[in-house]
Amino acid sequence: MSTISEKSLNTLPFTRSLVHTEDTYSLTRQQKRVLRLLSEGNSNKVIAARLKISEATVKAHMSEIFRTLNCQNRTQAALMGLCLRFGLPVNIITGDGEPMNGKSLSDH
């Protein structure tokens, strides 16, 4: 299995590399926990059980996460969570280095 070298990352066809962390966005500590569990592939039910909160509370956190990160769905939020967690450029998701701002991936 080959690994991606730093040099090959620099040749990706993106105009800017914006590297953000979880602290870049105004997420609460609990929202960061929800995002991390989402990024690990957990369902709302599992997230609720792990954090000892209701599924309705998870859904409320998810809505705020989507709004804050400008994501349209769980997949985009999960990918953004991984980028934020591991310091990857967000343009891996958006294609241009900018948050989604209400656009779908196909709009880029």
C-alpha positions in Angstrom: 0.0 0.0 0.0 1.5 3.3 -1.0 1.3 6.5 1.1 0.7 10.0 -0.1 3.8 12.0 0.2 3.8 15.7 1.1 5.1 16.4 -2.4 2.2 14.7 -4.0 -0.3 16.6 -1.8 1.2 19.8 -3.1 0.4 18.8 -6.7 -3.3 18.4 -6.1 -5.3 20.8 -8.4 -6.5 23.2 -5.6 -5.9 26.9 -5.7 -5.4 27.4 -2.0 -4.8 25.2 1.0 -6.7 26.3 4.1 -5.7 24.3 7.1 -8.1 24.7 10.0 -8.4 23.1 13.3 -11.5 22.4 15.5 -10.7 25.6 17.3 -11.1 27.7 14.0 -14.8 27.4 14.2 -17.1 28.4 17.1 -18.0 24.9 18.2 -18.8 24.1 21.8 -16.9 21.4 23.5 -20.0 19.1 23.2 -20.3 19.9 19.5 -16.7 19.0 19.0 -17.4 15.6 20.8 -20.4 15.0 18.6 -18.4 15.9 15.4 -15.6 13.6 16.4 -18.0 10.7 17.0 -19.7 11.5 13.7 -16.4 11.5 12.0 -15.7 8.0 13.4 -18.9 6.8 11.6 -21.2 6.6 14.5 -25.0 7.0 14.2 -27.0 9.5 16.2 -28.1 6.7 18.5 -24.6 5.6 19.2 -23.4 9.2 19.7 -26.3 9.8 22.2 -25.4 6.6 24.1 -21.7 7.4 24.2 -22.2 11.0 25.4 -25.2 10.1 27.7 -27.5 12.6 26.0 -30.8 12.1 24.1 -30.9 11.6 20.3 -32.9 14.9 20.1 -29.9 16.7 21.7 -27.6 15.0 19.2 -29.8 16.2 16.3 -29.8 19.7 17.8 -26.0 19.6 18.0 -25.8 18.3 14.4 -27.9 21.1 13.1 -25.7 23.7 14.7 -22.5 21.9 13.4 -23.9 21.9 9.9 -24.7 25.6 10.2 -21.3 26.5 11.7 -19.3 24.4 9.2 -21.5 25.3 6.3 -22.2 21.7 5.5 -25.2 20.3 3.8 -25.2 16.7 5.2 -23.6 14.2 7.6 -21.0 13.1 5.0 -19.7 16.6 4.5 -19.7 17.3 8.2 -17.9 14.0 8.9 -15.2 14.8 6.3 -14.8 18.3 7.6 -14.5 16.9 11.1 -11.6 14.6 9.9 -9.9 17.5 8.2 -10.2 19.6 11.3 -9.1 16.8 13.6 -6.0 15.8 11.6 -5.1 19.3 10.2 -5.8 18.5 6.6 -6.7 21.3 4.2 -10.5 21.8 3.9 -10.1 22.2 0.2 -9.8 18.4 0.0 -13.6 18.5 0.6 -14.7 21.7 -1.1 -12.2 21.7 -4.0 -11.3 25.4 -3.5 -10.2 25.8 0.1 -13.3 27.6 1.2 -16.1 26.3 3.5 -19.1 25.0 1.7 -21.2 28.2 2.1 -24.4 26.4 1.1 -23.0 24.9 -2.1 -23.0 21.3 -2.9 -19.8 19.5 -4.0 -21.1 19.4 -7.6 -21.3 23.3 -7.6 -17.5 23.4 -7.4 
